[in-house]
């Protein structure tokens, strides 16, 4: 079962149900890596999946903010 998103990534319900929030990959257990330098190491694959998830989550958050009515984007300071 995937871990719930961390509070930094939690957003309100998506305004568009056809654009669901990306789900974090499941972290491998401590006993899933044999530490023998496999070509497809579960820990390396998890890190790649996690990076892809974080990128997808940022893109999803931007889409949600752009679509949410009445929510102002923070202004940048000069």
TAKAWO-V248276 format. One record per residue. N is the residue number from 1. SS is DSSP state (A for helix, B for strand, O for the rest). Layout:
BEGIN
n:N ss:SS
n:N ss:SS
END
This chain:
BEGIN
n:1 ss:O
n:2 ss:O
n:3 ss:O
n:4 ss:O
n:5 ss:O
n:6 ss:O
n:7 ss:A
n:8 ss:A
n:9 ss:A
n:10 ss:O
n:11 ss:O
n:12 ss:O
n:13 ss:O
n:14 ss:O
n:15 ss:O
n:16 ss:O
n:17 ss:O
n:18 ss:O
n:19 ss:O
n:20 ss:O
n:21 ss:O
n:22 ss:O
n:23 ss:O
n:24 ss:O
n:25 ss:O
n:26 ss:O
n:27 ss:O
n:28 ss:O
n:29 ss:O
n:30 ss:O
n:31 ss:O
n:32 ss:O
n:33 ss:O
n:34 ss:O
n:35 ss:O
n:36 ss:O
n:37 ss:O
n:38 ss:O
n:39 ss:O
n:40 ss:O
n:41 ss:O
n:42 ss:A
n:43 ss:A
n:44 ss:A
n:45 ss:A
n:46 ss:A
n:47 ss:A
n:48 ss:A
n:49 ss:A
n:50 ss:A
n:51 ss:A
n:52 ss:A
n:53 ss:A
n:54 ss:A
n:55 ss:A
n:56 ss:A
n:57 ss:A
n:58 ss:A
n:59 ss:A
n:60 ss:A
n:61 ss:A
n:62 ss:A
n:63 ss:A
n:64 ss:A
n:65 ss:A
n:66 ss:A
n:67 ss:A
n:68 ss:O
n:69 ss:O
n:70 ss:O
n:71 ss:O
n:72 ss:O
n:73 ss:O
n:74 ss:O
n:75 ss:O
n:76 ss:O
n:77 ss:O
n:78 ss:O
END
